[in-house]
Amino acid sequence: ALLGVARAITGSRSDAEDAVQQTFLDLHRSRHALARAAEPRGYVYRTLRNAALRLRARRREDPLDGVAAEPEHR
């Protein structure tokens, strides 16, 4: 389910996988806040949404990210 939401936000399976992985890292770092959350499921999805949006924004800032550079002509 998390991967599907992330893919809908990022538009890319590989970016969605990165966003889900980042979500789990973020949840681990904020595990105390997650334990106190009134709606833990909502907390998880909000964390995923934020991670996916950050990743999508980074990709838009650098459209050539992951694209091999053209060789220079001499």
Buried (B, 14 or more C-beta within 10 A) or exposed (E): EBEEBBBEBBEBEEBBBBBBEBBBEBBEEEEEEBEEBEEEEEBBBEBBBBBBBEBBEEBEEEEEEEEEEEEEEE
